[in-house]
Amino acid sequence: MNALTQLFPGALMILGACFVPLFRGRARSAYVLALPLLSAAHLALFSLGHQGSATLFGYTLELVRVDALSRIFGVIFHIAAFLCCLYAFHVKRPLEHVATLVYAGAAIGATFAGDLLTLFVFWELTALSSVFLILARGLDEPERRERVFRVSMRYLVIQVGSGVLLLAGTLLYYQGTRSLHFGRMNLEESPGALFIFLAFGIKAAFPLLHNWVQDAYPEASVSGTVVLASFTTKLAIYALARGFAGTDVLIPIGACMTAFPIFFAVLENDLRRVLAYSLNNQLGYMVVGIGVGTELAINGAAAHAFAHILYKGLLLMSMGAVLYRTGTIKASELGGLHKSMPLTTAFCIIGALSISAFPGLSGFVTKSMIVSAVGEAHLLVIFGVLLFASAGVCDHSGIKIPFFTFFAHDQGWKVQEAPKHMLLAMGLAAALCIGIGVFPSALYALLPFPEAAAQYHAYETTHVLTMLQLLFFAGLAFITLVRLGVYPPELPAINLDTDYFYRRPLKRFVVESYALASWVRERTWGMALGLRGRALASLRRNHEPPRGRLGEPWTAGATTLFAALMLFTLLLLTSSAGCGGGEDAEANDARLLLDRVGAIEGVPEQAFEARMERVEVLRRLPLRGESLIAVREACAEMHGALLEADVQNALIHSIGAPDEDTPAEELARLERAFTAAEAAAARVVVHRDACVDGTATLRARYAPDRRGSE
C-alpha cells in the first residue's frame, strides 16, 4: 500500500495507456475499461490530508495534496473516465484509447498537484493528449481530414499558449515569493498571478477566449467530444477555485459567460456545437460561484461541476449515438428519431431536464446552491442574469436538442438503436443524474465545506416553485415562438462568433506582414551585398600589394612599437576597471544580501519549508568582505532560530495543554519542545542586534529607498 501511495492519482491510467497497443479486439476494450476502475481504487488509498513530495533539481515539488476540494474533482474525473471508456467500447484504433487514458490521468494528476510546476506539467500533458481525440475523426473520415487538421492545430496552439502563460506566471511567482506552492493568490499583490489567471481563463473559456470550445469540440470523434467536455474546462474550474476563490472580477465574467452563449446556441444548426455553447453557459455559473467565494458558493461551484460532467456527458453521448447511426448531427437534417431510437431519446430527455435544473434531477440541487449564494451576497443584477440564463439554457439545451433531434419534422430516418455499450453508458449517467437529484446528501458530503452543505436545503418551497415557474414560461415561450413561426429556423449556415477577428483579419494581417518582412529582408540583403562588394573593390584598388600602406611590408621597429602601444592601452583599461570595481562589487553584494534577508521576511509564518529553504540560501550566499559575511551569519542564525522557535511552538499547540490523562510520552515531547523553543528564543536575542543593525547600516548606505522589517 505504501508503494502505491508513492504514485500520484491518475498514474495508473497514464502508465496503463502505454500497454493498450499490445491488446487486440475486445480484450483491448476490456483492458481500457478496467484502468479507470483500478485508478479509482488507487485513489481510495489516499486519505484526506495526505501529502507526497519529491525533489527535482533542488526544488521541492508537492506531487500529491489530497483535500476535500481535490477529492471531489478526482472522484468525478474517475467516474467520467469510466463512462467515456465504456461509451468508446466500439473504438478499434488504439490511438483514441491511449489519448483518452493519458488525458484523463493527466487531468486527475493536475487536480492533486500541490505546486505550480507539477500543475504545469499535467496542464500541458492534457493539451498534448487531447488533441489526438480531434485528429482521430480525420482518420475515420478522410473527407474531413484537412478540416480536422486545421481545427486541431488551432486547438493545440491555444492550449499550449495557456500553458506558456502558466509557466511564465509560475516563474514570476517563484521569483517574487521563492515558493512554488499552489494556493490562494491575489491578482494585485501576488507576482505573476495575472498570467496564471489568464492561463486558467483560457481553459475555462472566458468571454472572447471561448471560441476554441465551439471550434474544436464538435469536430472531434463521436466519443472524443464526450471526453473533451469532461476534463479540460472542469480542470480550469478547479484551478480557479483553488487559486482565485473570492476574486471579485470573476463575478461579472461568469455572468457574461452564462448569458451570451444563449443567442449563438439558438441560431446554431450543429447540435454538438449547440451543446458546446451550452457548456460555456454552465461554466459561467461555476465562475460566478468561485467569484462570490463564500462556503456555500464554493460548494455550489464544485457540486455543479460534478453534476455538469454527468448531464453534459449524457447529452453529448446521446448526440454522439445519433451521429454514429445517421452520419449527421445537423438539426435541419434530423427529426423523428424517437421511433427508431427510443432509449436514446429517453436518456437525452433526462439529460435535457437535468441541465434545465428540473426539480428531482442533479442540475437542480447544484445550480440552486450558486443562485442562493448570489442572493445571500445581495448581488441583485447578477441574480437576475442567472435567472435569465436558466431560462435560456432550458430553451436551447432543454428543449431544442431533444425536440429537433427526435421529434419536430420527421425526416424518415430508419436506423438501429444505439449500440448496447453506448446505451449502458448513457443509462449509468442518467441514473446518476436522477440519484443525485433525489439523494443530494451523498454529493453534499463530498463537498469542500460539508458542514455548510449539510445546512443547505435545496428542496425548499421557494426554490422549487421559482424553478418550476421559470421552466414553465421558458417552455411556453418556445412553443409560442415555434407556432408563430418566429423561432429561428434550423438552416445550414455559418454563425460568426468573435473568433472571426483572429481567423480572418488577423490571418490576413499575418500573411501581409510576412510578405512585407520578406520584401524588406530581400532589399536589405541586396543593399548589404552591394555595399560589401564596393568596399572590397575599394580595398583591392587602394591597398592590394604592391600598392598602398597596408600592402607595404612593416619594419621590425614599427611592428614592435605598435605591439607596445596596444599592450599599454590594454593594461591601462584593465587597471582603470579594477580601481572602480571594488566599491561596485561590495554594493552589489550588499544589495544581494538585503534581497535574501527580505525574501525570508516575506514568507508567511506558517510556511516552515519555504522559510527553511530561504535560510539555507542565505547561509550559502557567497560574499566578499568581512563585514558583509558577519551580517550574513548573524541574520542566518537569527532567522534559523526564529524558524526553530516557530516550529516548536506549532508542535506545542498541536499537543495541547496537558492534563491528568496525558501519556508520559506526550509530556516528554512537550517538555522537549518547551526546552528547544526557549533555546531558540535565546539564540534570537543573541544575534538580533547584529542582524538588525547590520542590515540597517547596509540599507542606509547602499539601498536608502528600501524598507526593512523589524
MIRO-175219 format. One record per residue (C-alpha): residue in one letter; x, y, z. Coordinates in steps of 0.001 Angstrom, whole numbers, padded with zeros to 6 digits, always signed. Each point is the difference from the previous one (the first is absolute). Example, Ala and Ser with C-alpha at 12.3 -4.5 7.8 and 13.67 -1.06 7.14 Angstrom:
BEGIN
A+012300-004500+007800S+001370+003440-000660
This chain:
BEGIN
M+000000+000000+000000N+002833+002400+000839A+001575-000675-003382L-003274+000804-001774T-000422+003296+001843Q+003383+001052-001366L-001741+000278-003399F-002138+003049-000634P-003735-000538-000654G-000585-000620-003694A+003434-001570-000481L-001478-003446-000622M-001994+001309-002956I+002988+001793-001512L+002318-002981+000461G-002692-002473-001047A-000561+001919-003241C+003482-001014-001115F-001118-003636-000224V-003281+000544-001858P+001532-000753-003463L+001074-003442+001276F-003629-001163+000199R-002428-000758-002818G-003774+000071-000492R-002254-000342+003035A+002972-000766+002236R+001300+003489-000724S-003376+001605+000763A-000319-001989+003240Y+003523+000988+001035V-000737+003665-000695L-003231-000252+001996A+001813-001556+002978L+002627+002746+000321P-002365+002726+001358L-001314-002505+002555L+003528-000867+001126S+000867+003686+000161A-003109+000697+002103A+001032-002771+002416H+003461+001596+000111L-001560+003362+000879A-001885-001627+002885L+003355-000774+001662F+000652+003721+000547S-001517+001534+003115L-000893+003661+000433G+003084+001988+000920H+002405-002334-001814Q+003003+001736-001523G+002722-001409-002192S+003075+001955-001066A+003111-000477-002100T+003158+001994-000677L+000990+000903-003554F+003081+002112-000811G-000052+001417+003505Y-003702+000925-000108T-002465-001670+002351L-003113-001056-001945E-003270-000932+001690L-001178-002714-002375V-003049-000996+002059R-002233+002096+002222V-003309-001573+000993D-002688+002225+001474A-003755+000307-000403L+000213+002259-003066S+002387-002231-001934R-001822-003152+001114I-003398+000909-001487F+001573+000836-003364G+002084-003171+000160V-003124-002073+000617I-002020+001461-002867F+002978-000184-002376H+000262-003737+000693I-003732-000474-000550A+000222+001950-003259A+003027-002009-001148F-001849-003289+000575L-003150+001188-001802C+002057+001331-002933C+001931-003263-000351L-003252-001981+000155Y-001589+002269-002603A+003053-000456-002265F-000016-003802+000363H-000531-000334-003776V+003070+002072-000947K+002594-002141-001740R+002883+002446-000360P+002384-000112+002998L+000856+003671-000556E-003336+001209+001371H+000140-002299+003038V+003551+001065+000838A-000878+003685-000371T-003070-000393+002221L+001905-001747+002794V+002972+002371-000039Y-002315+003014-000180A-002152-001176+002927G+003035-001051+002056A+001694+003363-000565A-003152+001881+001034I-000210-002085+003182G+003700+000549+000700A-000439+003760-000418T-002901-000045+002439F+002225-001384+002749A+003108+002074-000829G+001103+002106+002945D+002458+002260-001811L-000108+002095-003150L+002794-001817-001825T-001684-003389+000360L-003272+001603-001060F+001704+001380-003121V+001329-003429-001022F-003455-001596+000218W-001595+003112-001538E+002082-000399-003145L-000458-003762-000054T-003778+000475-000176A+000494+002313-002988L+002322-002329-001903S-002061-003141+000599S-003447+001486-000636V+000860+001264-003489F+000138-003616-001226L-003712-000378+000835I-000657+002609-002680L+002473-001424-002488A-001588-003446+000407R-003070+001120-001943G+002178+000855-002972L+001268-003580-000035D-003544-001401-000059E-001387+002539-002495P+002611+000809-002682E-002250+002620-001623R+000243+002094+003199R+003724-000522+000490E+001167+003454-001057R-002694+001787+002019V+000701-002114+003084F+003741+000628-000311R-000500+003781-000120V-002357-000092+002987S+002387-002162+002018M+002925+002331-000690R-002025+003029+001126Y-001009-001923+003118L+003586-001013+000736V+001353+003529-000427I-002557+001388+002450Q+000485-002774+002580V+003791+000183-000149G-000275+003787+000191S-001915-000413+003231G+002839-002159+001299V+002594+002600-001001L-001888+002652+001979L-000185-002358+002971L+003751-000621-000165A+000762+003723-000281G-002215+000735+002985T+001607-002830+001975L+003497+001357-000625L-001029+003520+001025Y-001794-001348+003061Y+003066-001983+001065Q+002283+002963-000608G-002138+002166+002269T-000853-002479+002759R+002679-002724-000302S-002823-002527+000255L-001785-002240-002521H-002937-000785+002291F-003341+000023-001837G-002505+001751+002228R-002044+003165+000311M+001381+002893-002072N-000750+003683-000188L-000193+001522-003470E+001392+003330+001186E+002652-001145+002449S+001218-003456-001024P+002767+000245-002642G-000873-001790-003214A-003602-000559+001129L-001435+001797-003048F+001741-002393-002404I-001214-002997+002007F-003519+001450+000075L-000008+000431-003794A+001302-003566-000452F-002893-001311+002078G-002394+002339-001811I+000917-001393-003414K-000797-003556+001073A-003123+001165+001825A-001161+001662-003259F-000344+003558+001273P-001854+002387-002367L+002097+000765-003115L+002241-002944+000957H-002751-002579-000482N-000038-000682-003738W+002300-003010+000143V-002809-001944+001701Q-002511+000507-002822D+002740-000375-002600A+001509-003274+001237Y-002555-001999+001976P-002509-000567-002841E+002825-001119-002304A+001242-002795+002283S-000946-003630-000407V-003315-001400+001248S+001471-000963+003360G+002758+002619-000037T-002422+002884+000502V-001363-001646+003154V+003528-000367+001366L+001006+003565-000858A-003063+001477+001693S+000719-001899+003214F+003479+001141+000961T+001652+003127-001440T-002469+002683+001050K-000781-001687+003332L+003711-000156+000786A+000084+003772-000545I-002970+000411+002365Y+001884-001966+002652A+003107+002155-000537L-002012+003217+000342A-001654-001291+003179R+003404-000903+001412G+001849+003175-000954F-002515+002829-000400A-003020-000713+002206G-001631+003265+001039T+001535+002032-002861D-002689+002578-000761V+000759+000347-003711L-001143-003597-000521I-003598+000947+000807P-000657+002211-003072I+002125-002334-002149G-002102-002973+001028A-003273+001902-000440C+001029+000919-003548M+000883-003650-000665T-003481-001128+001041A-001809+002479-002245F+001751+000500-003344P+000117-003668-001192I-003807-000163+000070F-000384+002085-003147F+002584-001992-001971A-001453-003329+001141V-003512+000949-001132L+001288+000763-003519E+002420-002935-000328N-000918-002951-002240D+002737-002430+001115L-001419-001575+003173R+003368-000917+001484R+001036+003631-000480V-003224+001031+001769L+001130-002091+002955A+003458+001611-000211Y-001641+003412+000431S-002081-001465+002807L+003222-001145+001641N+001119+003644+000088N-003286+000926+001620Q+000366-002578+002777L+003631+000893+000640G-001188+003541+000642Y-001995-001135+003038M+003092-001660+001459V+002159+003077-000644V-002566+002227+001730G-000018-002337+002994I+003798+000098+000227G-000070+003783-000255V-002513+000316+002859G+002373-002151+002029T-002195-000911+002992E-000133-003564+001278L-003437-000506-001560A+001182+001464-003325I+003147-002157-000183N-002081-003044+000910G-002416+000939-002783A+002773+000424-002570A+001550-003376+000859A-003372-001777+000121H-001122+001558-003286A+003248-001078-001682F-000673-003542+001265A-003574-000017-001301H+000893+001776-003243I+002507-002662-001015L-002774-002593+000319Y-002918+001710-001721K+002089+001703-002684G+001715-003313-000651L-003425-001654-000228L-001198+002550-002571L+003191-000300-002054M-000198-003805+000153S-003555+000090-001337M+001030+002361-002810G+003040-002175-000689A-002267-003044-000308V-002137+001899-002507L+003096+000994-001975Y+001263-003603+000159R-003255-001380-001442T-001002+002746-002452G+003327+001555-001010T-001281+003535+000653I-000612+002235+002987K-001656+002926-001823A-003385+000946+001436S-001257+000829-003489E+000633-003615-001072L-001355-001794+003083G-003405-000651+001540G-002302-002898+000767L+002751-002147+001495H-002042-000794+003122K-001544-002851-001968S+003317-001646-000866M+001991+000953+003109P-002469+000081+002937L+002542-000730+002743T+002405+002638-001276T-002948+002417-000081A-000872-000753+003632F+003586+000444+001170C+000317+003259-001948I-003157+001351+001649I+001392-000843+003454G+003177+001896-000851A-002023+002919-001386L-002111+000215+003155S+003125-000205+002155I+001766+002865-001771S-003238+002001+000283A+000139-000523+003810F-003322-001837+000161P-000800-000916+003647G+000869-003594+000772L+003086-000042-002226S+003638+000835+000615G+000091+003428-001639F-002617+001358+002380V+001751-000926+003262T+003329+001486-001163K-000962+003098-001978S-002324+001164+002779M+002979+000143+002394I+001750+002550-002216V-003156+002058-000536S-000681-000022+003754A+003572+001110+000752V-000366+002887-002460G-003274+000984+001667E+001576-000107+003459A+002771+002289-001292H-002726+002481-001134L+001263+000071-003595L-003401+000738-001496V+001132+000727-003559I+002067-003185-000144F-002931-001902+001525G-002246+001245-002825V+002574-000951-002648L+000217-003534+001404L-003792-000382-000093F-000052+001217-003601A+002793-002432-000859S-001965-002847+001623A-002918+000710-002295G+002346+000213-002978V+001697-003328+000654C-003422-001601+000377D-000841+001303-003459H+003102-001037-001969S+001105-003132+001898G-003075-001084+001905I-002450+000301-002901K+001798+000658-003291I+002399-002972+000209P-002563-002794+000561F-002754+001705-002020F+001877+000518-003280T+001879-003292+000293F-002703-002480+000923F-003301+001757-000796A-000690+003111-002110H-000041-000619-003768D+000193-003723-000704Q+002728-000542-002590G-000814-003686-000423W+003085-001385+001717K-000050-003784+000473V+003051-000887+002054Q+000941-002407+002753E+000051+000903+003661A+003372+001015+001439P+002437-002851+000758K-000441-001705+003351H+003166+001373+001560M-001078+003544-000903L-003428-000604+001506L+001631-001380+003160A+002246+003052+000331M-002965+002331-000536G-002092-002029+002455L+002629+000271+002733A+000347+003747-000549A-003797+000424+000075A-000224-002066+003205L+002598+002236+001646C-001890+003130-001099I-003165-001357+001615G+001782-001375+003069I+001735+003293+000790G-003255+001882-000507V-001926-002289+002358F+002772-000547+002572P+002174+003153-000122S+001447-000644+003470A+002376-002618-001457L+001542+002648-002259Y-000125+002702+002672A+002113-002189+002303L+002872+000148-002521L-000013+003791-000354P+002894+002214+001199F-002091+001337+002905P-002270-002884+001066E-001272+001809+003105A-001341+002891-002092A-001420-002490-002523A-001819-001902+002759Q-001808+003205+000986Y-001174+000679-003548H-003395-001321-001105A-000563+000016-003751Y-003638-001093+000140E-001391+003050+001724T-003369+001096-001320T+001405+003276-001330H+002763-001722-001974V-002315-002599-001515L-002805+002393-000947T+002400+002582-001446M+001692-002557-002224L-003267-001619-001107Q-001438+003387-000946L+003171+000884-001902L-000018-003283-001913F-003719+000239-000720F+000239+003467-001525A+003175-000900-001933G-001820-002977-001522L-003065+002110-000695A+002146+002610-001752F+001637-002687-002170I-003352-001508-001036T-001473+003429-000737L+002949+001091-002125V-000007-003268-001959R-003774+000192-000584L+000244+003595-001177G+002943-000832-002273V+002194+002532+001799Y+002461-002475+001486P+003237-000012-002040P-000280-002853-002541E+002598-002763-000102L+001905+000825-003181P+003471-001006-001230A+002037+003136+000689I+003177+001297+001581N-000450+002147+003095L+002717+002608+000453D+001436+000168+003495T+002827+002129+001378D+002525-002469-001414Y-000661+001642-003379F+002415+002752+001035Y+002957-002323+000364R-000935-002575-002616R-000484+002501-002854P+001407+003536+000510L+002800-001162+002288K+000953-002719-002462R+000060+002598-002797F+002131+002283+002180V+002511-002785+000676V+000222-000934-003694E+000485+003611-001105S+002510+000663+002780Y+002011-003042-001037A-000019+001148-003639L+001152+003483+001047A+002723-001430+002229S+001193-002232-002870W+000178+002993-002359V+001931+002086+002569R+002371-002909+000649E+000734-000482-003699R+000569+003710-000602T+002196+000341+003096W+002019-003072-000914G+000459+001303-003532M+001203+003391+001271A+002357-001680+002475L+001523-002149-002735G+000431+003076-002201L+001742+001962+002783R+002251-002951+000744G+000972-000296-003665R+000806+003698-000296A+002039-000043+003247L+002039-003003-001127A+000591+001566-003393S+001246+003193+001670L+002375-001969+002236R+001388-001933-002948R+000378+003158-002031N+001811+002012+002707H+001840-002585+002128E+000607-003145-002034P+003800-000688-000117P+002217+001516-001107R-002095+003229+000252G-001232+001691+003215R+001128+000197+003608L-001532-003336+000987G+001717-001654-002916E+003500+001188+001016P+002085-002181+002336W+000459+001420+003565T+003420+000404+001525A+000866-001889+003195G+000131+003262+001989A-003469+001151-001144T-001493-003382+000833T+001557+000025+003504L-001205+003562+000681F-003570-000867-001085A-000072-003093+002256A+001320+002036+002970L-002709+002658-000474M-002731-002663-000126L+001315-001681+003177F+000223+003340+001855T-003602+000853-000959L-001222-003406+001209L+001797+000367+003355L-001380+003499+000442L-003599-001119-000611T+000384-003001+002318S+001411+002049+002873S-002743+002622-000409A-002709-002682+000197G+001660-001522+003086C+000190+003305+001860G-003704+000668-000193G-001205-003608+000279G+000533-000604+003704E-002617+002420+001213D-002496-001150-002659A+000548-003640+000958E-000524+000768+003678A-003191+001936-000788N-001339-002861-002124D+000765-002518+002740A-001693+002207+002588R-003151+000356-002095L-000039-003758-000650L+000274-000639+003745L-002885+002407+000687D-002103-001763-002655R+000585-003407+001593V-000841+001284+003475G-003130+001709-001340A-001009-003234-001774I+000018-001828+003352E-002060+002720+001671G-002589-000138-002802V-000902-003658+000552P-003151-000723+002068E+000742-001092+003562Q-001490-003486-000416A+001855-000764-003257F+002762-001848+001853E+001424-001796-003032A+000263+003153-002106R+001624+001869+002886M+002507-002802+000501E+000919+000057-003696R+000599+003751+000075V+002091-000159+003181E+002200-002632-001693V+000303+002229-003068L+001137+002840+002271R+002571-002220+001756R+001563-001024-003339L-000004+003515-001460P+003544+000769-001292L+001154+003447+001209R+003200+002034+000038G+000945+002067+003028E+000118-000953+003674S-002738+002455+000989L-002479-001453-002515I+000839-003554+001043A-000568+000932+003669V-003443+001451-000793R-000858-003084-002079E+000943-002372+002823A-001915+002024+002595C-003176+000157-002128A+000208-003669-000944E+000373-000994+003664M-002813+002329+001087H-002494-001132-002641G+000995-003643+000498A-000667+000374+003718L-003322+001751-000704L-001007-002875-002275E+000950-002562+002656A-002001+001895+002633D-003068+000160-002268V+000259-003725-000802Q+000180-000905+003668N-002892+002335+000843A-002100-001644-002709L+000854-003381+001501I-000993+001248+003456H-003356+001254-001332S-000619-003286-001804I+000588-001991+003234G-002190+002329+002035A-000159+000693+003713P+000856-003071+002112D-002446-001506+002472E-000175-003049+002251D-000626-002347-002937T+002909+001208-002101P+002419-002911-000716A+003548+000207+001285E+001343-000006-003566E-002041+003090-000860L+001191+001752+003177A+003603-000771-000938R-000546+001336-003537L-001593+003128+001453E+002930+000561+002348R+002520-000464-002801A-001950+002435-002173F-000054+002643+002757T+003741-000431+000577A+000787+000266-003723A-002261+003062-000386E+001720+001771+002926A+003454-000799-001404A-001035+001298-003426A-001402+003190+001536A+003300+000566+001820R+001882-000366-003291V-002321+002554-001598V+000894+002518+002731V+003733-000657-000445H+000024+000659-003749R-002860+002487-000357D+001940+003234+000534A+002811-001009-002350C-002489-000910-002761V-002376+002946+000373D+002731+002629+000474G+002150-001489-002746T-002804-000081-002577A-001091+003521+001014T+003527+001282-000612L+000229-001730-003368R-003439+001254-000974A+000859+003601+000892R+003251-000151-001981Y-000897-002047-003061A-003813-000107-000243P-001508+003058+001721D-003340-000460-001806R-000599-003510+001394R-002005-000643+003116G+001103-002525+002563S-002068-002160+002289E+000685+000200+003707
